[in-house]
Amino acid sequence: MSWSPEVQYLQELRQVFAESLSKDNYARGQATGILEEARRYRPDLNNYLVHIFVSPTTDEEINLRASAGLMLKNNILTQYDRIEGSAEMLAYIKENIIVGLTQPVTIIRNIAGSAISALVARGGFKKWPDVLPKLLAIAEYDNAMVQEGALSALSKLFEDSGYELDKDHEGQQILEFMMPRFLELAMSPSAKVRAQSIMCLNQFILRKTPALFVHIDVFLATLFRLAVDPDPNVRRNICTAFVMLLDARADKLVPHLNGIVDYTLHCMGDDDEQVALEAGEFFFSLAEKQELKDQTLTFLPKIIPVLLRYMVYSESDIERFESMNEDDADMEDKAEDIKPAYAKTRDAHHAGDQSEKRDLNGIQVDDDDDFEDDGFDDEDDDDDFMMDMSPDWNLRKCSAAALDIFASSYHENILQYSIPTLQQNIASPEWPVRESAILAFGAVAEGCVDGLSSFLPEVIPSFVQALSDPMAPVRQIACWSLGRYSTWICFRSADVGYEKEFIPVLQGLLKCCLDNNKKVQEAGCSGFANFTEQAGGLLIPYLVYILRNLTLCFQKYQSKNFTILYDALQTLVDKVGYAMKSKEYIDLLLPPLIERWQKLSDDDTNLFPLLECLSSVTAALGEQFAPFAPPVFHRAMTILQKNLISLQESMNDPTIEIPDKDFIVTTLDLLDGLVQGLGSLAAQLINQTEYPLMQMLIMCMRDPVNEVRQSAFALVGDMAICAFDVVKPYVAPIMTELIPQIDSSDPSCSAVCNNATWAAGEIALQLGEEIRPFVGPLMEKLVVVVAVHGHVEQTIVENAAITIGRLGISCPDMIAPRLEAFAGYWCKALRMIRDTEEKETAFRGMCKIVAANPTGLKDCLVDFVEAVGLYTEPTQELAQMFATILAGYKNLVSDWQTVIMNRLPPEVRGSISGRYHV
């Protein structure tokens, strides 16, 4: 029996929906609560929702119907299993939701399409096999409005679930039937139908669906015929198709490339911003296509000038900037302007250099010049110091990013089409033109710096002058562009002196850090951080001047810009912290940081970047931080314990909100910075505290969040170095948690694996013979990591090899029987790393292992000898161990010179012969 609504409940539900749209907060809240109760406890609610949604009413009730439809769509996404459990309900929804596509109201048709897409996304096409034929039939009605609704639904379906149709023969057959229909509909008299038809076809380009590519020539012909369509949505979808085809079937575009380039260049000037942006995206993609490099080279004379033209701010932006109050430094940030603070993952420990910058996967970070770090990426607006005061991805940003890629691919080839214009524009009396020229110079910095070398001595002073420009956008972009040329400025200063460019740039960037415009402040700090990355030790003579300026920022900044200020200070400390241990520097740097730290509450997320900064400061200043350490340590322990207690409570009671794990991560990193900086003094702080640090640390090692475990293992490793007496009683539970984490099979956990492996080596070094109970389980893990080194990040392999060597110092007899399984990989992992204490202990352990099982090197003796020869400056003890082992093997190998020495590179052979006389 078919379902029908209860009239009284239907009326009540309509009234509740009406009240849910009320301007009265109380009435709206009451209605929302009633709807939530119905969602949980009324089994047939979704039938009522679809009934209300598709039942025609007065215009005044359209919003009510839309609300019911949106609730239905959300219920489908979140309660599909419950809906599917009632075959009658599911059938009723499917039968009636399609009716919504034929309604005369656009919002109703759009919501119906979204609900249909949600049904297929949750259940799949196989559980609604007739949905595509039904939608295609509606799309072929003799009614443009209905056609539009059906095609819009199909487009959503293909975008969300189209990949399913490529998986089996039945899906491919359906698509083979549908593609010609879409091509026919693309020539409809209705602009909306034309636009939606092309959008449907576009969904299959990047998937390289055979059913579409069978008709690729017809598809291209259709695009060309519609290229001058009067409807902007059609033109936008055509540009999108060209962008996608460039990635999926560039070969088909090559014969028409000249015309397509001309067309998309023309569309960049379209009155519709979205058409212009899609056209710009074509050149963003074209610049990356190395296989089309020869053809594209011939188009550069017309592409580059157009990109430069559209890097100028639009007229509406110019009017907006000129009407704004630029001096906004004293204005409090609006809550909506302050993005949530998130903790950055602390660097993974690296074999041979614990301070080297690493990202959360242990890979070297290069954060100086990437456009996605400099404001062209609309998903990372915290770094949007590129001075586009509009936060959205737009034609200006797209053009600049495309120019950057063209510069990286074609280098000096683009300069002949850009330099004359830029030289003229940078001196323009019109500030938007000057600004765009500085932006363009910055965009080509990475790819064309060599070709620009003769121009830069004149250009850089223009940038410095722009730092004092009356218009804030010009000052902003000058900061960014100077950051892009930091390497050139620093290298050149060694030849021409620091007064010419280095000092003026430094002074100008610091002046912008104290600008009266908040965006310029942000740009100044970011530019200074980039400059610091390249200048490093060159900044030491100017530290007092730098610190005085940066610490003044604490008095001037509003909430948002503190994050970038902390980053600038952290970069400075990471680069020259070793030179900042005098009282004069400490008295400038620490008081404002500590004052800021004291102002923020324990649950303020603005603590995250401050904690990260303090962790670097404490590690760099070392024992000089000791007078400030006790209150910082105590509060860090308080924050850690508070969050771990809240975490346990939330696990026991689902109604309690889970605490933000970033508080745990950043606090662990701050404690790690204190331990690294204070060294042996850290043990005194830990022993004096009433907090159970080790128990809390072990709890963190069990956390499911990778970043928490990563930071926990980093801290326990540093504590093993500086405060082993604190760690020693807990070695057994630590190893219970640590050993399973030495697993390189999951790339998402690589930094956890890396730090656990490194920490195991530090504990082994300190524990000596008492490590024996854990050697077997550790070796099971470590050998796997070393032996599959080709598929694992090099840092992890190096740390695993070092830990094996350190285990060999105390327990060579336990490792020697396994030597043959890992020796060759071990030698290759460590032969090229720098000579450090970590490397020295690893080789000492390896020598003991080899001495216990000389035959273990039978298949890789050349690798071992080469690794020894590449060791630049071994300690006297290690050199003696090398000499003894090599002499022993020379006596064992009958033709040492031929079998071993002649297979070594000449420089290694000379090192072995000269130092060890073998």
C-alpha positions in Angstrom: 0.0 0.0 0.0 1.4 3.4 -1.0 2.3 5.9 1.7 0.2 9.0 2.4 0.7 11.7 5.0 -1.3 12.3 8.1 -2.9 15.6 7.5 -2.6 17.0 11.0 1.1 16.0 11.4 1.8 17.4 7.9 0.3 20.8 8.9 2.2 20.7 12.2 5.5 20.0 10.4 4.9 22.8 7.9 4.3 25.2 10.8 7.6 24.0 12.4 9.5 24.6 9.2 8.0 28.0 9.0 9.1 28.8 12.5 12.6 27.5 11.8 12.9 30.4 9.3 11.7 32.9 11.8 13.7 36.0 12.6 13.0 35.3 16.3 15.9 33.5 17.7 13.8 31.7 20.4 11.2 30.5 17.9 13.9 29.4 15.5 15.7 27.5 18.2 12.6 25.7 19.4 11.7 24.7 15.9 15.2 23.4 15.2 15.0 21.3 18.4 11.6 19.8 17.3 13.0 18.9 13.8 16.0 17.3 15.4 13.7 15.2 17.7 11.7 14.2 14.6 14.8 13.3 12.7 15.8 10.9 15.5 12.4 9.4 16.4 10.0 9.8 13.6 10.6 6.8 11.2 8.6 8.2 8.3 9.9 11.8 8.6 11.8 11.6 5.2 8.5 10.8 3.4 7.0 13.9 4.9 10.1 15.9 3.8 9.9 14.8 0.2 6.1 15.4 0.2 6.5 18.9 1.5 9.4 19.6 -0.9 7.7 18.6 -4.1 4.1 19.8 -3.3 3.4 23.1 -5.2 2.4 25.9 -2.8 2.4 29.7 -2.8 5.5 31.7 -3.5 5.7 32.6 0.2 6.3 28.9 1.1 9.2 28.3 -1.4 11.7 28.8 1.4 9.8 26.4 3.6 9.9 23.7 0.8 13.6 24.4 0.2 14.3 23.9 3.9 12.5 20.5 3.8 14.5 19.5 0.8 17.8 20.4 2.3 17.0 18.5 5.5 16.1 15.5 3.3 19.4 15.7 1.4 21.3 15.9 4.7 19.4 12.9 6.1 20.2 10.9 3.0 23.9 11.6 3.5 23.9 10.9 7.3 21.1 8.3 7.7 21.2 6.4 4.4 21.4 3.0 6.1 18.3 3.8 8.0 16.4 4.9 4.9 17.6 1.9 2.9 16.2 -0.3 5.7 12.7 0.6 4.6 12.3 -0.4 0.9 8.9 1.4 0.8 10.5 4.7 2.1 13.4 4.6 -0.3 11.1 3.9 -3.3 8.8 6.7 -2.3 11.7 9.2 -2.0 13.2 8.1 -5.4 9.9 8.3 -7.2 9.0 11.7 -5.9 12.4 13.5 -5.7 12.7 13.4 -9.4 9.4 15.4 -9.6 11.4 18.3 -8.1 13.4 18.6 -11.3 10.2 19.5 -13.2 9.2 22.4 -10.9 9.3 26.0 -12.1 11.4 27.3 -9.2 15.2 27.2 -9.7 16.1 26.6 -6.1 13.7 23.6 -5.9 15.2 22.1 -9.0 18.8 22.6 -7.7 18.0 21.0 -4.3 16.3 18.1 -6.1 19.5 17.5 -8.1 21.6 17.6 -5.0 19.3 15.1 -3.2 19.4 12.7 -6.2 23.2 13.0 -6.3 23.3 12.2 -2.5 21.1 9.1 -3.1 23.5 7.8 -5.7 26.6 8.8 -3.7 25.4 6.7 -0.8 23.8 3.8 -2.6 25.5 3.7 -6.0 24.1 3.5 -9.5 23.5 -0.3 -9.1 20.9 0.3 -6.4 19.1 2.8 -8.6 19.6 1.4 -12.1 17.0 3.5 -13.9 18.1 6.9 -12.5 20.2 7.8 -15.6 17.6 6.8 -18.2 14.9 8.7 -16.3 17.1 11.8 -16.0 18.1 11.7 -19.7 14.5 11.3 -20.7 13.6 14.4 -18.7 16.6 16.2 -20.3 15.0 15.6 -23.7 11.6 17.1 -22.8 10.5 19.9 -25.0 10.8 22.3 -22.1 14.1 24.2 -21.5 13.4 24.7 -17.8 12.8 21.0 -17.2 15.8 20.2 -19.4 18.0 22.5 -17.3 16.9 20.8 -14.1 17.7 17.3 -15.4 21.0 18.3 -16.8 22.0 20.1 -13.6 21.2 16.9 -11.7 23.2 14.8 -14.2 26.2 17.1 -13.9 26.1 16.8 -10.1 25.8 13.0 -10.4 28.7 12.7 -12.8 30.8 15.0 -10.6 30.2 13.0 -7.4 29.8 9.5 -8.7 30.7 9.3 -12.3 33.8 7.3 -11.6 31.5 4.3 -10.9 30.3 4.2 -14.4 33.8 3.7 -15.7 34.3 0.6 -13.6 32.0 -1.9 -15.4 30.7 -2.8 -18.8 27.1 -1.8 -18.0 28.1 1.7 -16.9 30.2 2.2 -20.0 27.3 1.1 -22.2 25.0 3.7 -20.5 27.6 6.4 -21.1 28.0 5.3 -24.8 24.3 5.9 -25.2 24.3 9.3 -23.3 27.3 11.0 -24.8 25.8 11.7 -28.3 22.7 13.0 -26.5 24.7 15.5 -24.6 26.5 16.6 -27.8 23.1 17.2 -29.4 21.7 19.1 -26.4 24.8 21.3 -26.5 23.3 22.9 -29.6 20.0 23.6 -27.9 18.4 27.0 -28.4 18.4 27.4 -24.6 21.7 28.9 -23.2 21.3 27.1 -19.9 20.8 23.7 -21.6 23.9 24.3 -23.8 26.0 25.3 -20.7 24.8 22.3 -18.6 25.3 19.8 -21.5 29.0 20.9 -21.9 29.4 20.7 -18.1 28.1 17.1 -18.2 30.6 16.2 -20.9 33.4 18.0 -19.0 33.0 15.7 -16.0 34.5 12.8 -18.1 37.5 14.5 -19.6 40.0 14.1 -16.8 38.7 10.6 -16.2 39.6 9.8 -19.8 36.3 8.0 -20.3 36.4 6.0 -23.5 32.7 6.8 -24.2 33.5 10.5 -24.5 36.8 10.1 -26.4 35.1 8.0 -29.1 33.4 11.3 -30.0 36.4 13.6 -29.3 36.4 15.1 -32.8 32.7 15.9 -32.6 33.2 17.3 -29.1 35.9 19.6 -30.3 33.9 20.7 -33.2 31.0 21.5 -30.9 33.3 23.6 -28.6 34.6 25.5 -31.6 31.1 26.2 -32.9 30.0 27.5 -29.5 33.2 29.5 -28.9 31.4 32.9 -29.5 28.3 31.9 -27.7 26.6 35.0 -26.2 26.0 33.2 -22.8 29.0 33.5 -20.4 28.2 30.2 -18.7 28.7 28.5 -22.1 32.0 30.3 -22.7 33.2 29.5 -19.2 32.5 25.8 -19.7 34.2 25.9 -23.1 37.4 27.3 -21.5 37.1 24.7 -18.7 37.0 22.0 -21.4 40.1 23.3 -23.1 41.9 23.3 -19.7 40.9 19.7 -19.0 41.7 18.5 -22.6 45.1 20.1 -22.2 45.8 17.6 -19.4 43.9 14.6 -20.8 44.2 14.8 -24.6 46.8 17.5 -25.5 47.5 15.6 -28.7 44.0 16.5 -29.9 44.5 20.2 -29.2 47.9 20.5 -30.9 46.5 21.0 -34.5 44.2 23.8 -33.2 46.5 25.2 -30.5 47.1 28.5 -32.2 43.4 29.2 -32.4 42.8 28.0 -28.9 45.5 30.3 -27.5 44.1 33.3 -29.4 40.6 32.4 -28.1 41.6 32.0 -24.4 43.7 35.2 -24.6 40.6 37.0 -25.9 38.4 35.4 -23.1 40.8 36.7 -20.5 39.3 40.1 -21.3 35.7 38.9 -21.0 33.3 41.0 -19.0 32.4 38.0 -17.0 35.0 37.4 -14.3 34.5 33.6 -14.2 35.0 33.3 -18.0 38.2 35.4 -17.7 39.5 33.3 -14.8 38.9 30.0 -16.6 40.7 31.4 -19.7 43.6 32.3 -17.4 43.7 28.8 -16.0 44.4 27.5 -19.6 47.8 29.3 -19.5 48.5 28.2 -16.0 48.1 24.6 -17.3 49.9 25.3 -20.7 52.9 26.6 -18.9 53.3 23.2 -17.2 53.0 21.1 -20.3 56.6 20.1 -21.1 55.5 18.0 -24.1 54.2 21.1 -25.8 57.2 23.3 -25.0 58.3 23.7 -28.6 54.9 24.7 -29.8 54.3 27.0 -26.8 57.6 28.8 -27.3 56.2 30.3 -30.5 53.2 31.7 -28.7 55.2 33.5 -25.9 55.2 36.9 -27.7 51.5 37.1 -27.4 51.0 35.2 -24.1 53.4 37.1 -21.9 52.1 40.7 -22.6 48.6 39.6 -21.9 49.5 38.0 -18.6 51.3 41.2 -17.6 48.2 43.2 -18.5 45.9 41.2 -16.3 48.3 41.3 -13.3 47.2 44.9 -12.8 44.4 45.3 -10.2 40.9 45.6 -11.6 39.2 49.0 -11.6 36.8 48.0 -8.8 39.8 46.8 -6.7 41.6 50.1 -7.3 38.5 52.1 -6.3 38.2 50.0 -3.2 41.8 50.5 -2.1 41.8 54.2 -2.7 38.7 54.6 -0.6 40.0 52.5 2.3 41.7 53.9 5.4 45.2 52.5 5.0 46.3 53.2 8.5 44.5 50.5 10.3 47.2 49.3 12.7 45.2 50.5 15.7 42.0 48.9 14.6 41.2 45.6 16.4 40.9 42.6 14.1 37.4 41.4 13.4 36.7 37.9 14.7 35.9 36.7 11.2 39.3 38.0 9.9 41.3 35.9 12.4 41.7 32.4 11.0 41.9 29.6 13.5 45.5 28.9 14.6 46.8 25.4 14.0 49.9 23.8 15.3 52.7 23.1 12.8 54.3 19.8 13.1 57.7 19.9 14.7 60.6 18.8 12.6 61.3 15.1 12.5 64.8 14.2 13.8 67.3 13.7 11.1 70.3 11.5 11.2 73.4 13.5 11.7 71.7 16.9 12.2 68.8 17.1 14.7 68.2 20.8 13.9 67.7 20.4 10.1 64.3 21.7 9.0 61.9 18.9 8.2 58.2 18.7 7.5 55.9 16.2 9.2 57.0 13.5 6.8 60.7 14.1 7.5 61.3 15.6 4.0 63.4 18.7 3.5 61.2 21.8 3.5 61.8 24.4 0.9 59.6 27.3 2.0 61.2 30.3 0.4 59.7 30.7 -3.0 56.7 28.5 -3.6 53.7 30.5 -4.8 51.4 28.4 -2.7 53.3 29.8 0.3 53.3 33.3 -1.0 49.7 34.0 -1.5 48.6 32.5 -4.8 46.9 29.6 -3.1 43.4 30.5 -2.0 43.3 27.5 0.4 46.1 28.8 2.5 45.3 32.4 3.2 47.3 32.6 6.3 50.2 33.0 4.0 48.4 35.3 1.7 50.9 38.1 2.2 51.0 38.5 -1.5 49.3 41.5 -1.2 46.3 40.8 -3.1 43.9 42.3 -0.6 41.2 40.2 -2.2 41.6 36.8 -0.6 40.0 34.9 -3.5 41.7 33.2 -6.4 41.3 35.6 -9.3 42.6 36.5 -12.7 45.4 38.6 -11.3 46.7 35.8 -9.1 46.2 33.2 -11.9 48.2 35.4 -14.4 51.0 35.9 -11.9 51.2 32.2 -11.1 51.2 31.3 -14.8 54.0 33.8 -15.4 56.0 32.1 -12.6 55.6 28.7 -14.3 56.4 30.1 -17.7 59.6 31.6 -16.2 60.5 28.3 -14.6 60.0 26.4 -17.8 61.2 28.9 -20.5 63.7 31.0 -18.4 65.3 33.9 -20.3 63.0 33.3 -23.3 60.2 35.2 -21.6 62.4 38.2 -20.7 62.5 39.8 -24.2 58.7 40.0 -24.1 58.5 41.3 -20.6 61.5 43.4 -19.6 60.8 46.5 -21.8 57.3 46.7 -20.4 58.3 46.1 -16.8 61.1 48.7 -16.9 58.6 51.2 -18.1 55.9 50.2 -15.7 58.0 50.2 -12.6 58.5 53.9 -13.0 54.8 54.6 -13.8 53.1 57.5 -12.0 50.0 55.2 -11.7 50.4 53.1 -8.5 48.5 50.0 -9.9 50.9 49.8 -12.8 53.9 50.1 -10.6 52.5 47.5 -8.3 51.9 45.0 -11.2 55.5 45.5 -12.4 56.9 44.6 -9.0 54.6 41.6 -8.8 55.8 40.5 -12.3 59.5 40.9 -11.3 58.8 38.7 -8.3 56.9 36.1 -10.3 59.9 35.5 -12.6 62.5 35.5 -9.9 62.9 31.8 -9.6 63.1 31.0 -13.3 64.9 34.0 -14.7 67.3 35.3 -12.0 70.4 34.6 -14.2 68.9 36.4 -17.2 67.9 39.3 -14.9 71.3 39.7 -13.3 72.2 42.8 -15.4 68.9 44.5 -14.6 68.7 43.7 -10.9 71.2 46.3 -9.7 68.7 48.9 -10.9 65.6 47.0 -10.1 66.3 46.1 -6.4 66.7 49.8 -5.4 63.3 50.4 -7.1 61.8 47.7 -4.8 63.4 49.3 -1.8 62.0 52.7 -2.8 58.6 51.0 -3.2 58.7 50.0 0.5 58.0 53.6 1.2 55.3 54.0 -1.4 52.2 56.0 -0.3 49.9 53.1 -1.3 49.9 50.0 0.9 49.4 47.4 -1.9 52.7 48.7 -3.5 54.6 48.4 -0.2 53.1 44.9 0.3 54.2 43.5 -3.1 57.6 45.1 -2.7 58.2 43.1 0.5 57.1 39.9 -1.3 59.3 40.4 -4.4 62.4 41.3 -2.3 61.9 38.0 -0.4 62.0 36.3 -3.8 65.4 37.8 -4.6 66.9 37.3 -1.2 69.4 34.7 -2.5 70.7 37.1 -5.2 71.0 40.0 -2.8 72.9 38.0 -0.2 75.4 36.5 -2.7 75.9 39.9 -4.5 76.6 41.6 -1.2 79.8 39.6 -0.7 81.1 41.2 -3.9 79.8 44.7 -3.8 79.5 45.3 -0.1 76.5 45.3 2.2 75.7 49.0 2.0 74.5 48.8 -1.6 71.5 46.4 -1.3 71.8 44.2 1.8 71.4 46.9 4.4 68.8 49.0 2.6 66.7 45.8 2.0 67.0 44.8 5.7 66.1 48.3 6.9 63.2 48.5 4.5 61.7 45.2 5.4 61.9 45.9 9.1 60.4 49.3 8.6 57.4 47.6 6.9 57.1 45.2 9.9 56.2 48.4 11.8 54.0 49.9 9.1 50.7 51.5 10.0 48.9 49.1 7.7 48.3 45.5 8.9 48.7 43.9 5.5 52.0 45.6 5.1 53.1 44.5 8.6 52.3 40.9 7.6 54.2 41.3 4.3 57.2 42.9 6.0 57.4 40.0 8.5 57.1 37.4 5.7 59.6 39.2 3.5 62.0 39.4 6.5 61.6 35.7 7.2 62.4 34.8 3.6 65.4 37.2 3.7 66.6 35.6 6.9 66.4 32.1 5.5 69.0 33.2 2.9 71.1 35.7 4.9 71.7 33.5 7.9 74.9 34.4 9.7 75.2 37.6 7.6 72.6 39.1 10.0 74.7 38.7 13.1 76.3 42.2 13.0 72.8 43.7 12.9 71.0 41.6 15.6 70.5 44.4 18.0 68.9 46.6 15.3 66.8 43.6 14.2 65.6 42.6 17.6 64.7 46.2 18.6 62.5 46.5 15.6 60.8 43.1 15.9 60.2 43.5 19.6 58.5 46.9 18.9 56.0 44.9 16.9 54.7 43.4 20.1 53.4 46.9 21.1 51.9 47.6 17.7 50.3 44.4 16.4 46.7 43.2 16.6 45.9 39.5 17.2 46.2 38.2 13.6 49.7 39.4 12.8 51.3 37.9 15.9 51.4 34.6 14.1 53.6 35.9 11.3 55.7 37.8 13.8 56.3 34.6 15.7 57.3 32.9 12.5 59.8 35.7 11.7 61.3 35.5 15.1 61.4 31.7 14.9 63.2 31.8 11.6 65.8 34.3 13.0 66.4 32.1 16.0 66.7 28.9 13.9 69.2 30.6 11.6 71.4 32.6 14.1 70.3 31.5 17.5 73.8 30.2 18.2 74.9 33.9 18.2 72.1 35.2 20.4 73.2 33.9 23.8 74.5 37.2 25.1 72.5 39.1 27.7 72.0 42.1 25.4 70.1 39.9 22.9 68.2 37.9 25.5 67.0 41.1 27.3 65.6 42.3 24.0 64.0 39.0 22.8 62.6 37.3 25.8 60.6 39.9 27.8 58.0 40.6 25.1 57.6 36.9 24.3 57.1 36.0 28.0 54.7 38.9 28.5 52.7 37.7 25.5 52.8 34.2 26.9 51.4 35.4 30.2 48.6 37.3 28.6 47.1 34.3 26.8 44.9 31.8 28.6 45.7 28.1 28.7 42.8 27.4 26.2 43.6 30.2 23.8 44.5 28.7 20.4 46.8 31.7 19.8 49.2 29.9 22.1 50.0 27.4 19.2 52.3 29.7 17.2 53.7 31.2 20.3 54.6 27.8 21.8 56.2 26.9 18.5 58.3 30.1 18.6 59.2 29.6 22.2 60.3 26.0 21.6 62.9 27.3 19.0 64.0 30.1 21.3 64.5 27.8 24.3 66.5 25.3 22.2 68.7 28.0 20.7 69.4 30.0 23.9 70.4 26.9 25.8 71.3 27.4 29.4 70.9 31.2 29.0 67.2 30.5 29.1 67.5 28.9 32.5 66.3 32.0 34.5 63.1 32.0 32.5 62.6 28.3 32.4 60.8 27.3 35.7 57.5 29.3 35.1 57.5 28.3 31.4 58.1 24.7 32.3 55.4 24.7 35.0 52.8 26.2 32.8 53.6 23.9 29.9 53.1 20.9 32.3 49.8 22.4 33.5 48.5 22.7 29.9 49.6 19.2 29.0 48.1 17.6 32.1 44.8 19.6 31.7 44.4 18.5 28.1 45.3 14.8 28.8 42.7 14.7 31.6 40.1 16.3 29.3 41.0 13.7 26.7 40.5 10.8 29.1 37.2 12.3 30.3 35.9 12.7 26.7 36.8 9.0 26.0 34.7 8.0 29.0 31.8 10.4 28.4 30.8 11.1 24.7 29.1 14.3 25.8 32.4 15.9 26.8 34.1 17.7 23.9 37.5 16.2 22.8 40.2 18.7 23.5 42.2 20.2 20.6 45.2 17.9 20.1 47.2 20.9 18.9 47.5 22.0 22.6 49.2 18.6 23.3 51.5 18.8 20.3 52.7 22.3 20.8 53.2 21.8 24.5 55.3 18.6 23.9 57.4 20.6 21.4 57.9 23.4 23.9 59.0 20.9 26.6 61.3 19.4 23.9 62.8 22.8 23.2 63.4 23.3 27.0 65.1 19.9 27.3 67.3 20.5 24.2 68.2 24.0 25.4 68.8 23.4 29.1 70.6 20.1 28.6 71.4 18.5 32.0 69.6 21.3 33.8 66.4 20.0 32.4 66.5 17.0 34.7 66.4 19.4 37.7 63.2 20.9 36.5 61.6 17.5 35.8 62.6 16.1 39.2 61.2 19.1 41.0 57.8 19.0 39.3 54.8 17.4 40.9 53.5 16.5 37.4 53.9 12.8 36.3 55.7 13.7 33.1 56.8 10.2 32.0 53.3 8.8 32.5 51.8 11.6 30.5 54.5 11.1 27.8 53.7 7.4 27.5 50.0 8.3 27.2 50.9 10.5 24.3 52.8 7.7 22.7 49.5 5.8 22.5 47.5 8.6 20.9 45.9 7.9 17.6 46.9 11.3 16.2 50.3 11.0 14.3 51.5 14.4 15.3 51.0 13.7 19.0 53.1 10.5 18.8 55.7 12.2 16.7 56.3 14.9 19.2 56.2 12.4 22.1 59.0 10.3 20.6 61.0 13.4 19.9 60.8 14.5 23.5 61.6 11.1 24.9 64.6 10.9 22.6 66.0 14.3 23.7 65.3 13.3 27.4 67.4 10.2 26.8 70.2 12.5 25.8 69.8 15.1 28.6 67.9 13.5 31.4 68.3 9.8 31.1 67.9 9.1 34.8 64.3 10.4 34.4 63.7 8.1 31.5 65.4 4.9 32.7 62.7 3.6 35.1 60.2 3.8 32.3 62.2 2.1 29.5 60.1 -1.0 29.4 56.7 0.7 28.9 58.4 3.2 26.5 59.7 0.3 24.3 56.3 -1.4 24.4 54.8 1.7 22.7 57.9 2.6 20.6 58.7 -0.7 18.9 55.4 -1.1 17.0 55.8 2.5 15.6 59.0 1.5 13.8 56.9 0.7 10.7 57.7 2.4 7.4 54.9 0.8 5.5 52.5 3.7 6.0 53.8 7.0 4.5 51.3 9.0 6.6 53.1 7.9 9.7 56.7 8.3 8.4 57.6 11.1 10.8 56.3 9.0 13.7 58.4 6.0 12.5 61.4 8.3 12.0 61.3 9.8 15.6 60.6 6.4 17.2 63.6 4.9 15.4 65.8 7.8 16.4 64.6 7.7 20.0 65.3 4.0 20.2 68.9 4.7 19.2 69.4 7.4 21.9 67.9 5.1 24.6 70.1 2.2 23.4 73.2 4.4 23.6 72.4 5.4 27.2 71.1 2.0 28.4 74.1 -0.1 27.4 73.9 -3.8 28.2 70.4 -3.3 29.7 69.0 -2.9 26.2 69.4 -6.6 25.6 65.7 -7.6 26.3 64.6 -5.3 23.5 67.3 -6.0 20.9 65.4 -8.8 19.2 62.1 -7.0 18.7 64.0 -3.8 17.6 66.1 -5.7 15.0 63.0 -7.3 13.6 61.7 -3.8 12.8 64.9 -2.0 11.9 66.2 -4.6 9.4 62.9 -4.3 7.5 63.3 -0.5 7.3 66.9 -0.6 6.1 66.3 -3.5 3.7 63.4 -1.8 1.9 65.3 1.6 1.7 64.3 2.2 -1.9 60.7 2.7 -0.8 61.3 4.6 2.4 62.4 8.2 3.0 66.1 8.4 3.3 66.0 10.0 6.8 64.2 7.0 8.2 66.7 4.6 6.7 69.6 6.6 8.0 68.2 6.7 11.5 67.4 3.0 11.4 71.0 2.2 10.4 72.3 4.4 13.2 70.1 2.7 15.7 71.3 -0.7 14.6 74.9 0.4 15.0 74.2 1.8 18.5 72.6 -1.5 19.5 75.9 -3.1 18.3 78.0 -1.1 20.8 76.6 -3.1 23.7 75.1 -6.2 22.2 77.2 -7.1 19.0 76.7 -10.8 19.7 72.9 -10.5 19.4 73.1 -8.7 16.1 76.1 -10.4 14.4 74.1 -13.5 13.3 71.8 -11.1 11.3 74.7 -9.2 9.7 74.4 -10.7 6.2 70.7 -9.6 6.0 71.3 -5.9 6.4 75.1 -5.1 6.0 75.0 -4.0 2.3 72.0 -1.8 2.9 73.5 -0.4 6.1 76.7 0.6 4.3 74.8 2.4 1.5 72.6 4.2 4.0 75.4 5.8 6.0 78.3 6.2 3.6 77.4 9.7 2.4 76.0 11.3 5.6 78.1 14.0 7.3 80.6 13.0 10.0 78.8 13.5 13.3 78.7 11.9 16.8 75.6 9.9 15.7 77.5 8.5 12.7 80.6 7.8 14.8 78.6 5.7 17.4 76.9 3.8 14.5 80.2 2.8 12.9 81.7 1.9 16.3 78.8 -0.5 16.8 79.1 -1.9 13.3 82.8 -2.6 13.8 81.9 -4.6 16.9 79.2 -6.5 15.0 81.7 -7.3 12.1 84.3 -8.4 14.5 81.8 -10.9 16.0 80.8 -12.2 12.5 83.5 -11.4 9.8 81.8 -13.7 7.2 78.6 -11.5 7.4 80.3 -9.1 5.0 81.1 -11.7 2.4 78.7 -10.3 -0.2 79.2 -6.6 0.5 82.8 -6.2 1.7 83.4 -3.6 -1.1 80.5 -1.6 0.2 81.9 -1.6 3.7 85.4 -0.7 2.6 83.9 2.2 0.5 81.9 3.4 3.5 85.1 3.4 5.6 87.0 5.3 2.9 84.3 7.9 2.6 84.4 8.6 6.4 86.3 11.9 6.3 87.5 12.4 9.9 87.0 9.4 12.1 88.0 9.7 15.8 91.2 8.0 16.8 89.4 5.1 18.4 87.2 4.5 15.4 90.2 4.9 13.0 92.0 2.2 14.9 88.9 -0.1 14.7 88.7 0.5 10.9 92.5 -0.3 10.6 92.1 -3.6 12.5 89.1 -4.8 10.5 90.6 -3.9 7.1 93.9 -5.5 8.0 92.0 -8.7 9.0 90.1 -8.8 5.8 93.2 -8.1 3.7 94.8 -11.3 5.3 91.6 -13.2 4.5 91.1 -12.1 0.9 93.6 -13.8 -1.4 93.9 -11.1 -4.0 92.9 -8.0 -2.0 94.0 -5.5 -4.6 92.0 -7.0 -7.5 89.0 -8.2 -5.6 88.4 -5.2 -3.4 90.7 -2.1 -4.0 90.3 -2.0 -7.8 86.6 -1.9 -7.5 86.6 1.3 -5.4 86.4 4.8 -6.8 90.0 6.2 -7.2 89.5 8.8 -4.4 88.2 6.2 -2.0 91.0 3.8 -2.9 93.5 6.6 -2.1 91.9 7.3 1.2 92.0 3.6 2.3 95.6 3.1 1.2 96.9 6.3 2.6 95.1 6.2 6.0 94.9 2.5 6.8 97.9 1.2 4.7 96.0 -1.7 3.1 
